[in-house]
Structure formats: structure tokens, C-alpha cells
């Protein structure tokens, strides 16, 4: 998507009126071209751009294209960067379920509390369900449960520290190849089956 964005910026800056009109008509096609499809899923990588500056109108165009594309899928998973920026920029305006993933730190919990405030109190985006998942957990879960309760977030689950995931990450091996008994994978499946797919 970074390349699509670059093309939009180039055309907006130096393109003819005809090129700009044509760009608007072909944006959805450009997004489809950036989509990588497999038998099991499709992936749209946002990438990064080389151009500096704020391009909010460009991002609005891309947001619209992504929203149109999302109508072709039953389930959409958006993996946002850590922090509140993706919420603040309203990359997506409405979510069925927002899962805040945090490590077991005070700073992570502060960020989770800020996201909750932005969603429930400030209504920056619309969200039907909001929950917290603790990642790379080792040790007691009781303190994490109490800490989440203090900021008013439901804990959807705990993903334990999984050395296999760390090894795969180190050598660039895809986690799609994790063994079925991998503790991290078992925990994620339980979270999805128990909370995300349930009404």
C-alpha cells in the first residue's frame, strides 16, 4: 500500500487533470493489485512511504479503498502498530472487536487505559467490543487481572512466553508453521474461540 500511496502523491503533485481523474477511478484496482492472496487468507501490507509530510487527504482515499475492499471478506484482521496513533488517525472508523495487546508492564497498561478512554469516552472510533490480551506472560496472572480491572478492561486471555515463537522470529520463519502444541498458538486459539468468535 505504500507504493499505492506514493503513486497517489506523485499524481496529486504533478499529474495532469486527466491523470488525477483516472487515478480516482482506478484506486480500487490499485488496492486489489497490492493484495496478496493464498488459499487460506489474503494479506494487504501497508508498507511505508518515502515521501515526507502530512497527506491526510491521501490517507482518506486509501481508507475509503480499504473499506470498499473489506466488503469482500467475512473476517478482517487489522494489525496496527503499537500505541494510540492508529486509533487517533481513525485508520478504521468502526470495529466489531478491538483487541488491545499489551505486555505485562505498567507502561503497557497505561497505553491500554488511554485506548479505552479514546474509544469509550472520546468516541474517536466506533467499537462494539473491547478487550485486553496480555502477551509474553510468565508468572502469576492474578496481578494482571486486578490491574486490568482497575482500568475497567476485560481480559480476553493471556499468551505465555513461548520460546518457539522467539526462535522462529530470530530466523525469519513464519509463525504459520508453528507446531499445533506451541503454547502461544494454543493460547491464541482459546482467545479466538472463547471471545472473538462468540456473540
C-alpha positions as CSV (number, residue, x, y, z in Angstrom):
1,X,0.0,0.0,0.0
2,X,3.0,2.3,0.5
3,X,3.6,2.1,-3.3
4,X,0.0,2.9,-4.0
5,X,0.2,5.9,-1.7
6,X,3.3,7.1,-3.4
7,X,1.6,6.9,-6.8
8,X,-1.3,9.0,-5.4
9,X,1.1,11.6,-4.0
10,X,3.0,11.8,-7.3
11,X,-0.1,12.2,-9.4
12,X,-1.6,14.8,-7.0
13,X,1.6,16.9,-7.1
14,X,2.5,16.8,-10.8
15,X,-0.2,14.9,-12.7
16,X,-2.5,16.4,-15.3
17,X,-6.2,16.8,-14.6
18,X,-6.9,13.8,-16.7
19,X,-4.4,11.7,-14.7
20,X,-5.9,12.8,-11.4
21,X,-9.4,11.9,-12.6
22,X,-8.1,8.5,-13.9
23,X,-6.4,7.9,-10.5
24,X,-9.7,8.2,-8.6
25,X,-11.3,5.8,-11.0
26,X,-8.5,3.2,-10.7
27,X,-7.8,3.4,-6.9
28,X,-9.8,0.3,-6.0
29,X,-8.0,-1.6,-8.7
30,X,-4.6,-0.5,-7.4
31,X,-5.6,-1.7,-3.9
32,X,-6.6,-5.1,-5.3
33,X,-3.2,-5.3,-7.1
34,X,-1.5,-4.7,-3.8
35,X,-3.4,-7.6,-2.2
36,X,-1.6,-11.0,-1.9
37,X,-4.0,-13.9,-1.9
38,X,-3.4,-17.5,-0.7
39,X,-5.7,-20.5,-0.4
40,X,-6.2,-19.6,3.3
41,X,-6.1,-15.9,3.5
42,X,-5.4,-12.6,1.8
43,X,-2.8,-10.0,3.0
44,X,-2.6,-6.3,2.4
45,X,0.6,-4.9,3.7
46,X,0.6,-1.2,4.3
47,X,4.4,-0.8,4.0
48,X,5.9,2.7,4.3
49,X,6.3,5.6,2.1
50,X,9.4,7.5,1.1
51,X,7.6,10.9,0.9
52,X,7.7,13.2,4.0
53,X,4.8,15.4,5.2
54,X,1.2,15.1,6.0
55,X,-1.1,13.6,3.4
56,X,-4.4,13.3,5.2
57,X,-6.5,13.6,2.0
58,X,-4.4,10.8,0.5
59,X,-4.9,8.7,3.6
60,X,-8.7,9.4,3.4
61,X,-8.6,8.0,-0.2
62,X,-6.8,4.9,0.9
63,X,-9.1,4.4,3.9
64,X,-12.1,4.5,1.5
65,X,-10.5,2.0,-0.8
66,X,-9.7,-0.4,2.2
67,X,-13.3,0.0,3.4
68,X,-14.6,-1.0,0.0
69,X,-12.2,-3.9,-0.2
70,X,-13.2,-5.1,3.2
71,X,-16.8,-5.8,2.0
72,X,-15.4,-8.8,0.0
73,X,-14.3,-10.7,3.2
74,X,-16.1,-12.3,6.1
75,X,-13.4,-11.6,8.6
76,X,-10.9,-8.8,8.6
77,X,-7.9,-8.6,11.0
78,X,-6.0,-5.4,11.2
79,X,-2.7,-5.5,13.0
80,X,-1.9,-1.9,14.0
81,X,1.4,-0.5,15.2
82,X,1.9,-0.3,19.0
83,X,0.5,2.8,20.6
84,X,-2.5,5.0,20.0
85,X,-1.7,6.6,16.7
86,X,-3.8,4.2,14.6
87,X,-6.8,4.9,16.8
88,X,-6.1,8.6,16.7
89,X,-5.8,8.7,12.9
90,X,-9.1,6.7,12.5
91,X,-7.5,4.3,10.1
92,X,-10.7,2.3,10.5
93,X,-13.8,4.1,11.7
94,X,-15.7,1.1,13.0
95,X,-14.7,-2.2,14.5
96,X,-16.7,-5.1,15.7
97,X,-13.9,-6.1,18.2
98,X,-10.9,-4.1,19.3
99,X,-8.2,-6.3,21.0
100,X,-5.6,-4.3,22.9
101,X,-2.5,-6.4,23.2
102,X,-0.1,-5.4,26.0
103,X,2.9,-6.8,27.6
104,X,2.8,-7.2,31.4
105,X,4.2,-3.7,32.2
106,X,2.8,-0.6,33.8
107,X,3.5,1.4,30.6
108,X,1.6,-1.2,28.6
109,X,-1.4,-0.9,30.9
110,X,-1.3,2.9,30.7
111,X,-1.5,2.7,26.9
112,X,-4.4,0.2,27.2
113,X,-6.2,2.6,29.5
114,X,-5.6,5.5,27.1
115,X,-7.0,3.5,24.2
116,X,-10.1,2.6,26.3
117,X,-10.6,6.3,27.0
118,X,-10.3,7.2,23.3
119,X,-12.8,4.5,22.3
120,X,-15.4,4.5,25.0
121,X,-15.2,8.1,26.4
122,X,-13.9,10.2,23.5
123,X,-15.6,8.1,20.8
124,X,-12.7,8.6,18.4
125,X,-13.8,5.4,16.7
126,X,-16.9,3.2,17.0
127,X,-16.3,-0.2,18.6
128,X,-18.8,-2.9,19.6
129,X,-16.5,-4.9,21.9
130,X,-13.2,-4.0,23.6
131,X,-10.9,-6.4,25.4
132,X,-7.3,-6.8,26.6
133,X,-4.8,-9.6,25.9
134,X,-1.6,-9.9,27.8
135,X,1.3,-11.1,25.7
136,X,4.6,-12.8,26.7
137,X,3.3,-13.6,30.1
138,X,5.3,-15.6,32.6
139,X,4.3,-15.9,36.2
140,X,1.1,-15.2,38.0
141,X,-1.9,-13.9,36.1
142,X,-3.7,-12.6,39.2
143,X,-1.9,-9.3,39.4
144,X,-2.5,-8.7,35.7
145,X,-6.2,-9.5,36.2
146,X,-6.5,-7.0,39.1
147,X,-4.6,-4.3,37.1
148,X,-6.9,-4.7,34.1
149,X,-10.0,-4.5,36.4
150,X,-8.7,-1.2,37.9
151,X,-8.7,0.4,34.5
152,X,-12.0,-1.2,33.5
153,X,-10.9,-3.6,30.8
154,X,-12.0,-7.2,30.4
155,X,-9.1,-9.6,30.0
156,X,-9.7,-11.8,26.9
157,X,-6.7,-14.0,27.6
158,X,-3.1,-14.5,28.3
159,X,-0.4,-15.5,25.8
160,X,2.5,-17.1,27.6
161,X,6.2,-16.5,26.8
162,X,6.8,-19.0,24.0
163,X,10.4,-19.7,23.2
164,X,9.5,-21.3,19.9
165,X,8.0,-18.1,18.7
166,X,11.2,-16.3,19.6
167,X,13.3,-18.8,17.7
168,X,11.0,-18.5,14.6
169,X,11.2,-14.7,14.8
170,X,15.0,-14.8,15.1
171,X,15.5,-16.8,11.9
172,X,12.6,-15.3,9.9
173,X,10.5,-18.4,9.9
174,X,6.7,-17.8,9.5
175,X,4.7,-18.4,12.6
176,X,2.1,-20.1,10.4
177,X,4.5,-23.1,10.7
178,X,4.3,-23.2,14.5
179,X,3.6,-26.7,15.9
180,X,0.0,-27.2,17.0
181,X,1.1,-27.7,20.6
182,X,3.0,-24.4,20.8
183,X,1.9,-22.7,24.0
184,X,1.4,-19.3,22.3
185,X,-0.6,-20.8,19.5
186,X,-2.8,-22.8,21.9
187,X,-3.5,-19.6,23.9
188,X,-4.4,-17.6,20.8
189,X,-6.8,-20.3,19.6
190,X,-8.5,-20.3,23.0
191,X,-8.9,-16.5,22.9
192,X,-10.4,-16.5,19.4
193,X,-12.7,-19.4,20.1
194,X,-13.8,-18.1,23.6
195,X,-14.1,-14.4,22.9
196,X,-13.7,-13.2,19.4
197,X,-16.0,-15.7,17.7
198,X,-18.5,-15.8,20.5
199,X,-21.5,-13.5,20.4
